[in-house]
Amino acid sequence: MAIPAAWYAQGEGLRWWDGARWTGMRVKDGRPGVDWITADRPTALFVSSALFFVAGAIHLFLVAFNPFYLVTGSLFLGLGFFWLFGALHVRRVLRIPAPTTAPVVLDILRPLPGEQEGPGAGWFPVSPTVGRWWTGTRWSEYTWTRFGIRPTFHGARSFRTLLWVEGAFVGLGVLMVVAGIVVMAVAPEAMATGIGVIVIVVGAVLLLLGVLLLALSPISRRPLVIPSAPPAAVSPAAG
């Protein structure tokens, strides 16, 4: 018998079970939140970790030719460990045994999916791949995707953090490009020129990545933040 999607006691708080697996959404000290990293599968995180480890190893090998590679190599290795620890955490959560107790319902977690407060309740699309539960009078904090039903109590905070990170990419990219140009201008030696080129290239990549992510931020906002308007007068989507 399938275990319904709901909040269940797990550890020192509650954790969201989506009907098939545990998720990174949890309630601790009476407040809903999310783990420091969450994903539906750890595979992509393991792959990212491996790629950064390989890049770090290559850069450390190149230290013999240019000491600056020690900085970039250390950065890549640090990112490799970050994604590795994240993947291990996600795998640990997914391996927690399925819940055996009754679901827990707290007022702070309502309205839950399926709760109706007026006519026209249902799942309505907020993006091409995400729907959100409309109770008939208000939006809930729950969305559905192909992976299952997900709470989004952390959504607004996560979106603000995402904007800060994207802005940091842009700012850091600009600083690195300027720094690389300055290095090449004031120290025309071959080694300094090589360092300047590397700094400019890395800065340009960060700048382009930040600009791209900022351009896509309206799309990433839809599944995270509750819409300000009620759903359009269309039939609810099948959840």
C-alpha positions as protocol buffer text, in pm:
chain_id: "A"
residue {
  index: 1
  type: MET
  ca { x: 0 y: 0 z: 0 }
}
residue {
  index: 2
  type: ALA
  ca { x: 138 y: 338 z: -102 }
}
residue {
  index: 3
  type: ILE
  ca { x: 225 y: 579 z: 176 }
}
residue {
  index: 4
  type: PRO
  ca { x: 54 y: 915 z: 108 }
}
residue {
  index: 5
  type: ALA
  ca { x: 255 y: 1232 z: 64 }
}
residue {
  index: 6
  type: ALA
  ca { x: 257 y: 1417 z: 396 }
}
residue {
  index: 7
  type: TRP
  ca { x: 469 y: 1538 z: 686 }
}
residue {
  index: 8
  type: TYR
  ca { x: 597 y: 1261 z: 910 }
}
residue {
  index: 9
  type: ALA
  ca { x: 802 y: 1255 z: 1228 }
}
residue {
  index: 10
  type: GLN
  ca { x: 1166 y: 1196 z: 1143 }
}
residue {
  index: 11
  type: GLY
  ca { x: 1458 y: 1257 z: 1373 }
}
residue {
  index: 12
  type: GLU
  ca { x: 1406 y: 1565 z: 1591 }
}
residue {
  index: 13
  type: GLY
  ca { x: 1137 y: 1716 z: 1372 }
}
residue {
  index: 14
  type: LEU
  ca { x: 924 y: 1650 z: 1067 }
}
residue {
  index: 15
  type: ARG
  ca { x: 1026 y: 1569 z: 712 }
}
residue {
  index: 16
  type: TRP
  ca { x: 822 y: 1569 z: 392 }
}
residue {
  index: 17
  type: TRP
  ca { x: 754 y: 1232 z: 230 }
}
residue {
  index: 18
  type: ASP
  ca { x: 642 y: 1284 z: -130 }
}
residue {
  index: 19
  type: GLY
  ca { x: 470 y: 948 z: -164 }
}
residue {
  index: 20
  type: ALA
  ca { x: 778 y: 766 z: -290 }
}
residue {
  index: 21
  type: ARG
  ca { x: 1080 y: 907 z: -108 }
}
residue {
  index: 22
  type: TRP
  ca { x: 1197 y: 1147 z: 160 }
}
residue {
  index: 23
  type: THR
  ca { x: 1282 y: 1501 z: 52 }
}
residue {
  index: 24
  type: GLY
  ca { x: 1502 y: 1780 z: 185 }
}
residue {
  index: 25
  type: MET
  ca { x: 1200 y: 1974 z: 313 }
}
residue {
  index: 26
  type: ARG
  ca { x: 1171 y: 1953 z: 690 }
}
residue {
  index: 27
  type: VAL
  ca { x: 1029 y: 2119 z: 1000 }
}
residue {
  index: 28
  type: LYS
  ca { x: 1261 y: 2192 z: 1290 }
}
residue {
  index: 29
  type: ASP
  ca { x: 1184 y: 2385 z: 1607 }
}
residue {
  index: 30
  type: GLY
  ca { x: 834 y: 2446 z: 1475 }
}
residue {
  index: 31
  type: ARG
  ca { x: 952 y: 2621 z: 1159 }
}
residue {
  index: 32
  type: PRO
  ca { x: 940 y: 2476 z: 807 }
}
residue {
  index: 33
  type: GLY
  ca { x: 1262 y: 2492 z: 611 }
}
residue {
  index: 34
  type: VAL
  ca { x: 1493 y: 2295 z: 389 }
}
residue {
  index: 35
  type: ASP
  ca { x: 1822 y: 2108 z: 424 }
}
residue {
  index: 36
  type: TRP
  ca { x: 2143 y: 2292 z: 337 }
}
residue {
  index: 37
  type: ILE
  ca { x: 2133 y: 2108 z: 6 }
}
residue {
  index: 38
  type: THR
  ca { x: 1858 y: 1905 z: -153 }
}
residue {
  index: 39
  type: ALA
  ca { x: 1805 y: 1714 z: -476 }
}
residue {
  index: 40
  type: ASP
  ca { x: 1579 y: 1440 z: -605 }
}
residue {
  index: 41
  type: ARG
  ca { x: 1879 y: 1228 z: -703 }
}
residue {
  index: 42
  type: PRO
  ca { x: 2243 y: 1248 z: -587 }
}
residue {
  index: 43
  type: THR
  ca { x: 2382 y: 1141 z: -925 }
}
residue {
  index: 44
  type: ALA
  ca { x: 2425 y: 1490 z: -1067 }
}
residue {
  index: 45
  type: LEU
  ca { x: 2595 y: 1602 z: -746 }
}
residue {
  index: 46
  type: PHE
  ca { x: 2842 y: 1312 z: -760 }
}
residue {
  index: 47
  type: VAL
  ca { x: 2916 y: 1393 z: -1125 }
}
residue {
  index: 48
  type: SER
  ca { x: 2971 y: 1761 z: -1044 }
}
residue {
  index: 49
  type: SER
  ca { x: 3202 y: 1662 z: -761 }
}
residue {
  index: 50
  type: ALA
  ca { x: 3407 y: 1436 z: -988 }
}
residue {
  index: 51
  type: LEU
  ca { x: 3439 y: 1706 z: -1255 }
}
residue {
  index: 52
  type: PHE
  ca { x: 3564 y: 1962 z: -1003 }
}
residue {
  index: 53
  type: PHE
  ca { x: 3809 y: 1712 z: -855 }
}
residue {
  index: 54
  type: VAL
  ca { x: 3948 y: 1638 z: -1201 }
}
residue {
  index: 55
  type: ALA
  ca { x: 3975 y: 2010 z: -1281 }
}
residue {
  index: 56
  type: GLY
  ca { x: 4145 y: 2071 z: -947 }
}
residue {
  index: 57
  type: ALA
  ca { x: 4395 y: 1791 z: -1004 }
}
residue {
  index: 58
  type: ILE
  ca { x: 4482 y: 1927 z: -1349 }
}
residue {
  index: 59
  type: HIS
  ca { x: 4536 y: 2276 z: -1212 }
}
residue {
  index: 60
  type: LEU
  ca { x: 4755 y: 2149 z: -928 }
}
residue {
  index: 61
  type: PHE
  ca { x: 4965 y: 1962 z: -1183 }
}
residue {
  index: 62
  type: LEU
  ca { x: 5010 y: 2290 z: -1372 }
}
residue {
  index: 63
  type: VAL
  ca { x: 5144 y: 2466 z: -1062 }
}
residue {
  index: 64
  type: ALA
  ca { x: 5493 y: 2361 z: -1174 }
}
residue {
  index: 65
  type: PHE
  ca { x: 5447 y: 2588 z: -1476 }
}
residue {
  index: 66
  type: ASN
  ca { x: 5254 y: 2872 z: -1315 }
}
residue {
  index: 67
  type: PRO
  ca { x: 5207 y: 2921 z: -936 }
}
residue {
  index: 68
  type: PHE
  ca { x: 4870 y: 3089 z: -992 }
}
residue {
  index: 69
  type: TYR
  ca { x: 4719 y: 2749 z: -1069 }
}
residue {
  index: 70
  type: LEU
  ca { x: 4749 y: 2671 z: -698 }
}
residue {
  index: 71
  type: VAL
  ca { x: 4469 y: 2921 z: -634 }
}
residue {
  index: 72
  type: THR
  ca { x: 4236 y: 2789 z: -903 }
}
residue {
  index: 73
  type: GLY
  ca { x: 4322 y: 2428 z: -821 }
}
residue {
  index: 74
  type: SER
  ca { x: 4240 y: 2478 z: -454 }
}
residue {
  index: 75
  type: LEU
  ca { x: 3913 y: 2647 z: -550 }
}
residue {
  index: 76
  type: PHE
  ca { x: 3811 y: 2358 z: -774 }
}
residue {
  index: 77
  type: LEU
  ca { x: 3899 y: 2102 z: -506 }
}
residue {
  index: 78
  type: GLY
  ca { x: 3694 y: 2296 z: -252 }
}
residue {
  index: 79
  type: LEU
  ca { x: 3395 y: 2293 z: -485 }
}
residue {
  index: 80
  type: GLY
  ca { x: 3451 y: 1922 z: -542 }
}
residue {
  index: 81
  type: PHE
  ca { x: 3428 y: 1853 z: -169 }
}
residue {
  index: 82
  type: PHE
  ca { x: 3120 y: 2076 z: -142 }
}
residue {
  index: 83
  type: TRP
  ca { x: 2931 y: 1876 z: -406 }
}
residue {
  index: 84
  type: LEU
  ca { x: 3060 y: 1547 z: -264 }
}
residue {
  index: 85
  type: PHE
  ca { x: 2930 y: 1624 z: 85 }
}
residue {
  index: 86
  type: GLY
  ca { x: 2604 y: 1741 z: -70 }
}
residue {
  index: 87
  type: ALA
  ca { x: 2566 y: 1418 z: -267 }
}
residue {
  index: 88
  type: LEU
  ca { x: 2637 y: 1208 z: 43 }
}
residue {
  index: 89
  type: HIS
  ca { x: 2378 y: 1406 z: 240 }
}
residue {
  index: 90
  type: VAL
  ca { x: 2111 y: 1361 z: -28 }
}
residue {
  index: 91
  type: ARG
  ca { x: 2186 y: 989 z: -50 }
}
residue {
  index: 92
  type: ARG
  ca { x: 2159 y: 957 z: 328 }
}
residue {
  index: 93
  type: VAL
  ca { x: 1816 y: 1126 z: 326 }
}
residue {
  index: 94
  type: LEU
  ca { x: 1691 y: 905 z: 43 }
}
residue {
  index: 95
  type: ARG
  ca { x: 1802 y: 593 z: 232 }
}
residue {
  index: 96
  type: ILE
  ca { x: 1600 y: 673 z: 544 }
}
residue {
  index: 97
  type: PRO
  ca { x: 1337 y: 398 z: 589 }
}
residue {
  index: 98
  type: ALA
  ca { x: 985 y: 484 z: 478 }
}
residue {
  index: 99
  type: PRO
  ca { x: 757 y: 632 z: 746 }
}
residue {
  index: 100
  type: THR
  ca { x: 556 y: 393 z: 960 }
}
residue {
  index: 101
  type: THR
  ca { x: 370 y: 645 z: 1176 }
}
residue {
  index: 102
  type: ALA
  ca { x: 65 y: 858 z: 1102 }
}
residue {
  index: 103
  type: PRO
  ca { x: 108 y: 1190 z: 920 }
}
residue {
  index: 104
  type: VAL
  ca { x: 151 y: 1501 z: 1134 }
}
residue {
  index: 105
  type: VAL
  ca { x: -67 y: 1804 z: 1061 }
}
residue {
  index: 106
  type: LEU
  ca { x: 28 y: 2143 z: 1202 }
}
residue {
  index: 107
  type: ASP
  ca { x: -160 y: 2467 z: 1139 }
}
residue {
  index: 108
  type: ILE
  ca { x: 162 y: 2630 z: 1020 }
}
residue {
  index: 109
  type: LEU
  ca { x: 182 y: 2372 z: 739 }
}
residue {
  index: 110
  type: ARG
  ca { x: -171 y: 2426 z: 610 }
}
residue {
  index: 111
  type: PRO
  ca { x: -348 y: 2443 z: 374 }
}
residue {
  index: 112
  type: LEU
  ca { x: -229 y: 2102 z: 266 }
}
residue {
  index: 113
  type: PRO
  ca { x: -268 y: 1963 z: -87 }
}
residue {
  index: 114
  type: GLY
  ca { x: -628 y: 1857 z: -134 }
}
residue {
  index: 115
  type: GLU
  ca { x: -774 y: 2096 z: 122 }
}
residue {
  index: 116
  type: GLN
  ca { x: -1054 y: 2304 z: -28 }
}
residue {
  index: 117
  type: GLU
  ca { x: -1175 y: 2640 z: 97 }
}
residue {
  index: 118
  type: GLY
  ca { x: -1395 y: 2735 z: -194 }
}
residue {
  index: 119
  type: PRO
  ca { x: -1507 y: 2640 z: -544 }
}
residue {
  index: 120
  type: GLY
  ca { x: -1253 y: 2580 z: -817 }
}
residue {
  index: 121
  type: ALA
  ca { x: -987 y: 2420 z: -599 }
}
residue {
  index: 122
  type: GLY
  ca { x: -721 y: 2218 z: -776 }
}
residue {
  index: 123
  type: TRP
  ca { x: -371 y: 2205 z: -916 }
}
residue {
  index: 124
  type: PHE
  ca { x: -301 y: 2496 z: -1150 }
}
residue {
  index: 125
  type: PRO
  ca { x: 12 y: 2535 z: -1363 }
}
residue {
  index: 126
  type: VAL
  ca { x: 251 y: 2812 z: -1260 }
}
residue {
  index: 127
  type: SER
  ca { x: 513 y: 2709 z: -1516 }
}
residue {
  index: 128
  type: PRO
  ca { x: 528 y: 2451 z: -1797 }
}
residue {
  index: 129
  type: THR
  ca { x: 645 y: 2179 z: -1556 }
}
residue {
  index: 130
  type: VAL
  ca { x: 515 y: 2292 z: -1216 }
}
residue {
  index: 131
  type: GLY
  ca { x: 166 y: 2319 z: -1069 }
}
residue {
  index: 132
  type: ARG
  ca { x: 56 y: 2473 z: -739 }
}
residue {
  index: 133
  type: TRP
  ca { x: -244 y: 2384 z: -523 }
}
residue {
  index: 134
  type: TRP
  ca { x: -520 y: 2646 z: -519 }
}
residue {
  index: 135
  type: THR
  ca { x: -767 y: 2595 z: -233 }
}
residue {
  index: 136
  type: GLY
  ca { x: -1041 y: 2794 z: -400 }
}
residue {
  index: 137
  type: THR
  ca { x: -953 y: 3112 z: -210 }
}
residue {
  index: 138
  type: ARG
  ca { x: -573 y: 3115 z: -183 }
}
residue {
  index: 139
  type: TRP
  ca { x: -256 y: 2949 z: -303 }
}
residue {
  index: 140
  type: SER
  ca { x: -95 y: 2686 z: -85 }
}
residue {
  index: 141
  type: GLU
  ca { x: 275 y: 2631 z: -25 }
}
residue {
  index: 142
  type: TYR
  ca { x: 269 y: 2303 z: -218 }
}
residue {
  index: 143
  type: THR
  ca { x: 367 y: 2236 z: -577 }
}
residue {
  index: 144
  type: TRP
  ca { x: 378 y: 1927 z: -793 }
}
residue {
  index: 145
  type: THR
  ca { x: 642 y: 1829 z: -1046 }
}
residue {
  index: 146
  type: ARG
  ca { x: 728 y: 1506 z: -1220 }
}
residue {
  index: 147
  type: PHE
  ca { x: 918 y: 1413 z: -903 }
}
residue {
  index: 148
  type: GLY
  ca { x: 613 y: 1449 z: -678 }
}
residue {
  index: 149
  type: ILE
  ca { x: 454 y: 1702 z: -445 }
}
residue {
  index: 150
  type: ARG
  ca { x: 691 y: 1950 z: -282 }
}
residue {
  index: 151
  type: PRO
  ca { x: 644 y: 2213 z: -8 }
}
residue {
  index: 152
  type: THR
  ca { x: 783 y: 2558 z: -89 }
}
residue {
  index: 153
  type: PHE
  ca { x: 792 y: 2728 z: 251 }
}
residue {
  index: 154
  type: HIS
  ca { x: 1159 y: 2799 z: 181 }
}
residue {
  index: 155
  type: GLY
  ca { x: 1085 y: 2933 z: -166 }
}
residue {
  index: 156
  type: ALA
  ca { x: 1097 y: 3310 z: -113 }
}
residue {
  index: 157
  type: ARG
  ca { x: 1416 y: 3288 z: 93 }
}
residue {
  index: 158
  type: SER
  ca { x: 1577 y: 3052 z: -157 }
}
residue {
  index: 159
  type: PHE
  ca { x: 1492 y: 3284 z: -444 }
}
residue {
  index: 160
  type: ARG
  ca { x: 1645 y: 3583 z: -265 }
}
residue {
  index: 161
  type: THR
  ca { x: 1957 y: 3379 z: -195 }
}
residue {
  index: 162
  type: LEU
  ca { x: 1968 y: 3277 z: -559 }
}
residue {
  index: 163
  type: LEU
  ca { x: 1957 y: 3641 z: -668 }
}
residue {
  index: 164
  type: TRP
  ca { x: 2240 y: 3728 z: -429 }
}
residue {
  index: 165
  type: VAL
  ca { x: 2452 y: 3442 z: -563 }
}
residue {
  index: 166
  type: GLU
  ca { x: 2385 y: 3543 z: -922 }
}
residue {
  index: 167
  type: GLY
  ca { x: 2471 y: 3903 z: -842 }
}
residue {
  index: 168
  type: ALA
  ca { x: 2789 y: 3786 z: -669 }
}
residue {
  index: 169
  type: PHE
  ca { x: 2888 y: 3597 z: -983 }
}
residue {
  index: 170
  type: VAL
  ca { x: 2845 y: 3912 z: -1189 }
}
residue {
  index: 171
  type: GLY
  ca { x: 3033 y: 4130 z: -941 }
}
residue {
  index: 172
  type: LEU
  ca { x: 3317 y: 3883 z: -896 }
}
residue {
  index: 173
  type: GLY
  ca { x: 3341 y: 3834 z: -1271 }
}
residue {
  index: 174
  type: VAL
  ca { x: 3372 y: 4208 z: -1332 }
}
residue {
  index: 175
  type: LEU
  ca { x: 3637 y: 4243 z: -1060 }
}
residue {
  index: 176
  type: MET
  ca { x: 3840 y: 3954 z: -1201 }
}
residue {
  index: 177
  type: VAL
  ca { x: 3827 y: 4089 z: -1555 }
}
residue {
  index: 178
  type: VAL
  ca { x: 3943 y: 4432 z: -1435 }
}
residue {
  index: 179
  type: ALA
  ca { x: 4213 y: 4275 z: -1217 }
}
residue {
  index: 180
  type: GLY
  ca { x: 4341 y: 4069 z: -1508 }
}
residue {
  index: 181
  type: ILE
  ca { x: 4362 y: 4375 z: -1732 }
}
residue {
  index: 182
  type: VAL
  ca { x: 4548 y: 4567 z: -1462 }
}
residue {
  index: 183
  type: VAL
  ca { x: 4796 y: 4283 z: -1410 }
}
residue {
  index: 184
  type: MET
  ca { x: 4871 y: 4267 z: -1782 }
}
residue {
  index: 185
  type: ALA
  ca { x: 4910 y: 4646 z: -1801 }
}
residue {
  index: 186
  type: VAL
  ca { x: 5143 y: 4702 z: -1505 }
}
residue {
  index: 187
  type: ALA
  ca { x: 5350 y: 4383 z: -1535 }
}
residue {
  index: 188
  type: PRO
  ca { x: 5409 y: 4289 z: -1898 }
}
residue {
  index: 189
  type: GLU
  ca { x: 5636 y: 3995 z: -1812 }
}
residue {
  index: 190
  type: ALA
  ca { x: 5537 y: 3663 z: -1965 }
}
residue {
  index: 191
  type: MET
  ca { x: 5431 y: 3504 z: -1636 }
}
residue {
  index: 192
  type: ALA
  ca { x: 5225 y: 3808 z: -1535 }
}
residue {
  index: 193
  type: THR
  ca { x: 5061 y: 3814 z: -1876 }
}
residue {
  index: 194
  type: GLY
  ca { x: 4969 y: 3447 z: -1843 }
}
residue {
  index: 195
  type: ILE
  ca { x: 4819 y: 3505 z: -1500 }
}
residue {
  index: 196
  type: GLY
  ca { x: 4627 y: 3805 z: -1631 }
}
residue {
  index: 197
  type: VAL
  ca { x: 4481 y: 3603 z: -1917 }
}
residue {
  index: 198
  type: ILE
  ca { x: 4370 y: 3326 z: -1681 }
}
residue {
  index: 199
  type: VAL
  ca { x: 4208 y: 3577 z: -1445 }
}
residue {
  index: 200
  type: ILE
  ca { x: 4027 y: 3746 z: -1734 }
}
residue {
  index: 201
  type: VAL
  ca { x: 3899 y: 3416 z: -1874 }
}
residue {
  index: 202
  type: VAL
  ca { x: 3773 y: 3294 z: -1535 }
}
residue {
  index: 203
  type: GLY
  ca { x: 3616 y: 3634 z: -1469 }
}
residue {
  index: 204
  type: ALA
  ca { x: 3445 y: 3637 z: -1808 }
}
residue {
  index: 205
  type: VAL
  ca { x: 3300 y: 3290 z: -1744 }
}
residue {
  index: 206
  type: LEU
  ca { x: 3165 y: 3398 z: -1404 }
}
residue {
  index: 207
  type: LEU
  ca { x: 3026 y: 3718 z: -1554 }
}
residue {
  index: 208
  type: LEU
  ca { x: 2848 y: 3538 z: -1838 }
}
residue {
  index: 209
  type: LEU
  ca { x: 2714 y: 3273 z: -1601 }
}
residue {
  index: 210
  type: GLY
  ca { x: 2581 y: 3536 z: -1362 }
}
residue {
  index: 211
  type: VAL
  ca { x: 2415 y: 3735 z: -1641 }
}
residue {
  index: 212
  type: LEU
  ca { x: 2257 y: 3420 z: -1784 }
}
residue {
  index: 213
  type: LEU
  ca { x: 2121 y: 3312 z: -1447 }
}
residue {
  index: 214
  type: LEU
  ca { x: 1983 y: 3659 z: -1377 }
}
residue {
  index: 215
  type: ALA
  ca { x: 1812 y: 3657 z: -1716 }
}
residue {
  index: 216
  type: LEU
  ca { x: 1650 y: 3324 z: -1630 }
}
residue {
  index: 217
  type: SER
  ca { x: 1553 y: 3426 z: -1276 }
}
residue {
  index: 218
  type: PRO
  ca { x: 1187 y: 3501 z: -1366 }
}
residue {
  index: 219
  type: ILE
  ca { x: 1155 y: 3138 z: -1474 }
}
residue {
  index: 220
  type: SER
  ca { x: 1318 y: 3002 z: -1159 }
}
residue {
  index: 221
  type: ARG
  ca { x: 1095 y: 3226 z: -946 }
}
residue {
  index: 222
  type: ARG
  ca { x: 765 y: 3071 z: -1056 }
}
residue {
  index: 223
  type: PRO
  ca { x: 792 y: 2736 z: -876 }
}
residue {
  index: 224
  type: LEU
  ca { x: 944 y: 2893 z: -563 }
}
residue {
  index: 225
  type: VAL
  ca { x: 731 y: 3198 z: -486 }
}
residue {
  index: 226
  type: ILE
  ca { x: 353 y: 3204 z: -440 }
}
residue {
  index: 227
  type: PRO
  ca { x: 186 y: 3396 z: -726 }
}
residue {
  index: 228
  type: SER
  ca { x: 37 y: 3732 z: -639 }
}
residue {
  index: 229
  type: ALA
  ca { x: -276 y: 3671 z: -848 }
}
residue {
  index: 230
  type: PRO
  ca { x: -531 y: 3389 z: -844 }
}
residue {
  index: 231
  type: PRO
  ca { x: -516 y: 3129 z: -1120 }
}
residue {
  index: 232
  type: ALA
  ca { x: -652 y: 3211 z: -1461 }
}
residue {
  index: 233
  type: ALA
  ca { x: -1000 y: 3087 z: -1540 }
}
residue {
  index: 234
  type: VAL
  ca { x: -886 y: 2753 z: -1677 }
}
residue {
  index: 235
  type: SER
  ca { x: -946 y: 2398 z: -1569 }
}
residue {
  index: 236
  type: PRO
  ca { x: -714 y: 2268 z: -1297 }
}
residue {
  index: 237
  type: ALA
  ca { x: -422 y: 2058 z: -1415 }
}
residue {
  index: 238
  type: ALA
  ca { x: -400 y: 1692 z: -1326 }
}
residue {
  index: 239
  type: GLY
  ca { x: -165 y: 1652 z: -1033 }
}
